[in-house]
Amino acid sequence: MLNNNTIKSITIVGGGTAGWMTAAALSRMLLAKNVSIKLVESEQIGTVGVGEATIPDIANFNRMLGIDEQEFLAATKGTFKLGIEFRDWGKLEDRYFHPFGAHGVDMNGIDFHQYWLHTKQHGNTAKLEDYSICSVAAKQSKFILPDNNPKSVLSHLRYAYHFDATAYAAYLRKYAELRDVIRIEGKIASVTTAQDSGNIQNVILENGQIIDADFFIDCSGFNALLLEKTLGVKYTDWSHWLPCNRAQAVASERIEPLPPFTISTAKKSGWQWRIPTQHRTGNGHIYCSDFISDDEANQVLLEGLDTKPLADARTIHFQTGCREQFWVKNCIGIGLSSGFLEPLESTSIFLIQQGISRFISLYPDGNMSEILKKEYNRLMSREFIQIRDFIILHYHATTRDDSPFWNYCRTMSIPDSLQHKIELFKAGGRVFRDDQELFSKASWIAVMLGQHIEPEVYEPILAGIPISEIQRSLDSMSSAMNQAVSQLPSHGEFIQKYVNGVRA
Ligand SMILES: Cc1cc2nc3c(=O)[nH]c(=O)nc-3n(C[C@H](O)[C@H](O)[C@H](O)COP(=O)(O)OP(=O)(O)OC[C@H]3O[C@@H](n4cnc5c(N)ncnc54)[C@H](O)[C@@H]3O)c2cc1C
């Protein structure tokens, strides 16, 4: 029952990364509002147990919680990530790096990559990524925190983390429980809704315990216990564009020297990730079961490992897409219950963050006005669609024709929104995006060029500048980066020193 027109109690269903991130954030943000928060999870069901690579926004989430970075890295066996190396995506035997942060420095209001394209036509053999500080450091397995001095080339470093997802959830559990979140262990057997409003009233555990609340957050993973099974919210299926529907994941021994980046290698019927953490390496093969059997996929995974596996691989089934609505009645879905985009650009944890922060910014009173729900649904839907397009780009913009899977991806129809971006880029190397869009101009450029979408013409204004002058500027940027990176410690050394003495 709602009381005094404010929400007095929230129940979170699920204790995976989504559940504990939500519990931690709400326990911090709603402290003053006097809301009781409960979280129900079932050890018997467990969590999906993957989700180890992130994008830089995760640091904002941790900062908002007041989490100490060193303590967090010690507790989650975390490492730093400067970007993703894509292998064999545009064509076989091909590599490119999608760094965090920009390439080079824009000059005279013209994007850096336009200068680079211009010099390339005049014989410059350096790659675009050779002008990215993240990429240069990653290639040498070096790392340091960004320099606060804006004049230093090292001030352009941007980073995210790789970590043990289970340890992160456990860390946040400790955090949330210290702030009065009550954890309830048990499997939910049924959910009751009010006859008049259709709102969720309570969840009932197998042992008969009844847990009611004013508001419910569905973090029950692919199960989508509240959003789908109770409230009947439909799923929009995006398998036409993103046909992969299975993953096999396995941990292997740690890699030396410890790389500060993720690797994504395109395979015949999907792709394989390699994520280095302090204690082990996370690996997984994402594939489409229409093109390869589970046994063959397992063989591909094991053949692609750089270090010895530590266990047998686990198979996870999924369908790419998202919910038609994310907030219905007195319930929102956060995490896998709300949708899934494969982890090619490590965006799922970011989507959890967005779900939480949008909920906080649209936090309702007991009336739960429809306009708040509408806005939340609009914003989350837009976020999923924008990320979807960026991921489709990797699959579609390829010249690979060595398997039925790649023939399908290369020739499939793509969303108009993506088609438009590609055509604009081809016409002059330009990228236009929404202000709110997650992936920056630099990211679009890195992937478009990396996947061999070459602009037909370059920025015409550059024709008036002598090529030798442009090349000199580029050379000086590149040598400043190489000089700075040569002084840096290795990523492994940095981690050891940074988390040394910090209690996990
Ligand atoms: C193959 C793969 C790789 C991924 N890699 C990345 C990555 O690199 N980066 C990234 O950002 N994201 C990644 N993700 C996504 C990431 O794993 C998820 O976004 C994240 O783990 C959140 O999951 P979740 O908490 O929503 O669900 P889950 O971890 O599945 O948790 C669901 C919770 O609900 C509980 N539950 C369910 N039903 C009931 C019930 N009836 N009663 C009680 N409790 C119940 C479960 O016990 C569990 O606690 C990946 C996902 C997959 C599938």
The ligand as an SDF file (V2000), in Angstrom:
LIG
                    3D

 53 58  0  0  0  0  0  0  0  0999 V2000
   27.9350  -14.2710  -22.6940 C   0  0  0  0  0  0  0  0  0  0  0  0
   27.7820  -12.9500  -22.0020 C   0  0  0  0  0  0  0  0  0  0  0  0
   28.8920  -12.1180  -21.8630 C   0  0  0  0  0  0  0  0  0  0  0  0
   28.7510  -10.8710  -21.2500 C   0  0  0  0  0  0  0  0  0  0  0  0
   29.8250  -10.0360  -21.1600 N   0  0  0  0  0  0  0  0  0  0  0  0
   29.6510   -8.7700  -20.6900 C   0  0  0  0  0  0  0  0  0  0  0  0
   30.7020   -7.8540  -20.6530 C   0  0  0  0  0  0  0  0  0  0  0  0
   31.8490   -8.1590  -20.9830 O   0  0  0  0  0  0  0  0  0  0  0  0
   30.4460   -6.6020  -20.2060 N   0  0  0  0  0  0  0  0  0  0  0  0
   29.2050   -6.2250  -19.7980 C   0  0  0  0  0  0  0  0  0  0  0  0
   29.0050   -5.0450  -19.4460 O   0  0  0  0  0  0  0  0  0  0  0  0
   28.2090   -7.1090  -19.7680 N   0  0  0  0  0  0  0  0  0  0  0  0
   28.3860   -8.3590  -20.2130 C   0  0  0  0  0  0  0  0  0  0  0  0
   27.3490   -9.2340  -20.1990 N   0  0  0  0  0  0  0  0  0  0  0  0
   26.0930   -8.8560  -19.5830 C   0  0  0  0  0  0  0  0  0  0  0  0
   26.2240   -9.0020  -18.0680 C   0  0  0  0  0  0  0  0  0  0  0  0
   26.6040  -10.3030  -17.7530 O   0  0  0  0  0  0  0  0  0  0  0  0
   24.9010   -8.6860  -17.4210 C   0  0  0  0  0  0  0  0  0  0  0  0
   24.4270   -7.4540  -17.8760 O   0  0  0  0  0  0  0  0  0  0  0  0
   25.0600   -8.5870  -15.9260 C   0  0  0  0  0  0  0  0  0  0  0  0
   25.6950   -9.7130  -15.4200 O   0  0  0  0  0  0  0  0  0  0  0  0
   23.7280   -8.4230  -15.2600 C   0  0  0  0  0  0  0  0  0  0  0  0
   23.0190   -9.6110  -15.1880 O   0  0  0  0  0  0  0  0  0  0  0  0
   21.7200   -9.6150  -14.3130 P   0  0  0  0  0  0  0  0  0  0  0  0
   22.0620   -9.2120  -12.9310 O   0  0  0  0  0  0  0  0  0  0  0  0
   20.6720   -8.8670  -15.0350 O   0  0  0  0  0  0  0  0  0  0  0  0
   21.2680  -11.1470  -14.3490 O   0  0  0  0  0  0  0  0  0  0  0  0
   21.8300  -12.4160  -13.5400 P   0  0  0  0  0  0  0  0  0  0  0  0
   23.2770  -12.3330  -13.2710 O   0  0  0  0  0  0  0  0  0  0  0  0
   21.3510  -13.6190  -14.3020 O   0  0  0  0  0  0  0  0  0  0  0  0
   21.0900  -12.3610  -12.1420 O   0  0  0  0  0  0  0  0  0  0  0  0
   19.7430  -12.7360  -12.0120 C   0  0  0  0  0  0  0  0  0  0  0  0
   19.3990  -12.8300  -10.5340 C   0  0  0  0  0  0  0  0  0  0  0  0
   18.0110  -13.0900  -10.3980 O   0  0  0  0  0  0  0  0  0  0  0  0
   17.8210  -14.1320   -9.4880 C   0  0  0  0  0  0  0  0  0  0  0  0
   16.5620  -14.8160   -9.7930 N   0  0  0  0  0  0  0  0  0  0  0  0
   16.0650  -15.1720  -10.9990 C   0  0  0  0  0  0  0  0  0  0  0  0
   14.8910  -15.7940  -10.8580 N   0  0  0  0  0  0  0  0  0  0  0  0
   14.6320  -15.8310   -9.5230 C   0  0  0  0  0  0  0  0  0  0  0  0
   13.5860  -16.3680   -8.7240 C   0  0  0  0  0  0  0  0  0  0  0  0
   12.5370  -17.0400   -9.2530 N   0  0  0  0  0  0  0  0  0  0  0  0
   13.6590  -16.2260   -7.3810 N   0  0  0  0  0  0  0  0  0  0  0  0
   14.6950  -15.5810   -6.8020 C   0  0  0  0  0  0  0  0  0  0  0  0
   15.7230  -15.0590   -7.5030 N   0  0  0  0  0  0  0  0  0  0  0  0
   15.6840  -15.1950   -8.8460 C   0  0  0  0  0  0  0  0  0  0  0  0
   19.0480  -15.0150   -9.6650 C   0  0  0  0  0  0  0  0  0  0  0  0
   19.2600  -15.8320   -8.5440 O   0  0  0  0  0  0  0  0  0  0  0  0
   20.1270  -13.9490   -9.8040 C   0  0  0  0  0  0  0  0  0  0  0  0
   20.5170  -13.5070   -8.5230 O   0  0  0  0  0  0  0  0  0  0  0  0
   27.4850  -10.4890  -20.7650 C   0  0  0  0  0  0  0  0  0  0  0  0
   26.4020  -11.3570  -20.8590 C   0  0  0  0  0  0  0  0  0  0  0  0
   26.5310  -12.5760  -21.4770 C   0  0  0  0  0  0  0  0  0  0  0  0
   25.3430  -13.4890  -21.5810 C   0  0  0  0  0  0  0  0  0  0  0  0
  1  2  1  0
  2  3  1  0
  2 52  2  0
  3  4  2  0
  4  5  1  0
  4 50  1  0
  5  6  2  0
  6  7  1  0
  6 13  1  0
  7  8  2  0
  7  9  1  0
  9 10  1  0
 10 11  2  0
 10 12  1  0
 12 13  2  0
 13 14  1  0
 14 15  1  0
 14 50  1  0
 15 16  1  0
 16 17  1  0
 16 18  1  0
 18 19  1  0
 18 20  1  0
 20 21  1  0
 20 22  1  0
 22 23  1  0
 23 24  1  0
 24 25  2  0
 24 26  1  0
 24 27  1  0
 27 28  1  0
 28 29  2  0
 28 30  1  0
 28 31  1  0
 31 32  1  0
 32 33  1  0
 33 34  1  0
 33 48  1  0
 34 35  1  0
 35 36  1  0
 35 46  1  0
 36 37  1  0
 36 45  1  0
 37 38  2  0
 38 39  1  0
 39 40  1  0
 39 45  2  0
 40 41  1  0
 40 42  2  0
 42 43  1  0
 43 44  2  0
 44 45  1  0
 46 47  1  0
 46 48  1  0
 48 49  1  0
 50 51  2  0
 51 52  1  0
 52 53  1  0
M  END
$$$$
